[in-house]
Amino acid sequence: MKAVLFDLDGTLADSTEAHIAAWLKSLEYLGISRSRELLTRLMGLSSIDIARKLLPPHMAERAEELAGIKDSIFMKEMVRLFT
Protein backbone atom coordinates (compact mmCIF):
# COMPACT_ATOMS: atom_id res chain seq x y z
CA MET A 1 0.00 0.00 0.00
CA LYS A 2 1.44 3.36 -1.03
CA ALA A 3 -1.17 5.72 0.39
CA VAL A 4 -4.28 5.99 2.50
CA LEU A 5 -6.80 8.74 1.85
CA PHE A 6 -9.27 10.10 4.37
CA ASP A 7 -12.26 12.23 3.48
CA LEU A 8 -12.21 14.12 6.76
CA ASP A 9 -14.34 17.20 6.29
CA GLY A 10 -18.01 16.34 6.00
CA THR A 11 -17.35 12.71 6.84
CA LEU A 12 -15.34 12.38 10.05
CA ALA A 13 -15.70 16.04 11.02
CA ASP A 14 -17.72 19.04 9.93
CA SER A 15 -15.94 22.39 9.84
CA THR A 16 -18.87 24.36 8.44
CA GLU A 17 -19.64 26.18 11.70
CA ALA A 18 -15.95 27.03 12.20
CA HIS A 19 -15.79 28.46 8.67
CA ILE A 20 -18.94 30.51 9.24
CA ALA A 21 -17.58 31.86 12.53
CA ALA A 22 -14.32 32.83 10.80
CA TRP A 23 -16.24 34.59 8.03
CA LEU A 24 -18.32 36.52 10.56
CA LYS A 25 -15.18 37.64 12.43
CA SER A 26 -13.40 38.66 9.23
CA LEU A 27 -16.43 40.63 8.02
CA GLU A 28 -16.68 42.34 11.40
CA TYR A 29 -13.02 43.33 11.09
CA LEU A 30 -13.89 45.18 7.86
CA GLY A 31 -17.08 46.66 9.31
CA ILE A 32 -19.42 44.54 7.19
CA SER A 33 -22.49 42.70 8.43
CA ARG A 34 -23.84 39.60 6.70
CA SER A 35 -26.27 36.94 7.91
CA ARG A 36 -25.36 33.45 9.05
CA GLU A 37 -27.99 32.20 6.60
CA LEU A 38 -26.19 33.80 3.65
CA LEU A 39 -22.89 32.31 4.75
CA THR A 40 -24.50 28.88 5.11
CA ARG A 41 -25.72 29.06 1.50
CA LEU A 42 -22.22 30.00 0.28
CA MET A 43 -20.40 27.13 1.98
CA GLY A 44 -18.70 24.89 -0.56
CA LEU A 45 -17.37 27.75 -2.67
CA SER A 46 -13.73 28.80 -2.49
CA SER A 47 -12.76 31.51 -0.03
CA ILE A 48 -12.13 34.02 -2.81
CA ASP A 49 -15.52 33.31 -4.42
CA ILE A 50 -17.28 33.69 -1.07
CA ALA A 51 -15.41 36.94 -0.40
CA ARG A 52 -16.51 38.31 -3.77
CA LYS A 53 -20.14 37.54 -2.96
CA LEU A 54 -19.95 39.04 0.53
CA LEU A 55 -18.31 42.35 -0.24
CA PRO A 56 -20.37 45.37 -1.23
CA PRO A 57 -19.62 46.63 -4.76
CA HIS A 58 -17.54 49.58 -3.55
CA MET A 59 -15.19 47.14 -1.74
CA ALA A 60 -14.90 44.50 -4.49
CA GLU A 61 -11.15 45.08 -4.86
CA ARG A 62 -10.66 43.82 -1.27
CA ALA A 63 -11.84 40.24 -1.98
CA GLU A 64 -8.35 38.72 -1.69
CA GLU A 65 -7.75 40.62 1.54
CA LEU A 66 -11.04 39.41 3.03
CA ALA A 67 -10.39 35.81 1.98
CA GLY A 68 -6.91 35.98 3.52
CA ILE A 69 -8.24 37.39 6.80
CA LYS A 70 -10.88 34.66 6.98
CA ASP A 71 -8.42 31.86 6.19
CA SER A 72 -6.00 33.19 8.82
CA ILE A 73 -8.72 33.35 11.49
CA PHE A 74 -9.89 29.84 10.59
CA MET A 75 -6.40 28.33 10.72
CA LYS A 76 -5.56 30.01 14.05
CA GLU A 77 -8.75 28.64 15.54
CA MET A 78 -8.05 25.12 14.24
CA VAL A 79 -4.52 25.19 15.63
CA ARG A 80 -5.88 26.40 18.98
CA LEU A 81 -8.47 23.61 19.08
CA PHE A 82 -6.10 20.81 18.16
CA THR A 83 -2.98 21.71 20.16
Buried (B, 14 or more C-beta within 10 A) or exposed (E): EEEEEEEEEEEEEEBBEBBBBBBBBBBEEBEBEBEEEEBEEBEEEEBBEBBBBBBEEEBEEBBEBBBBBBBEBBEEBEEEEEE
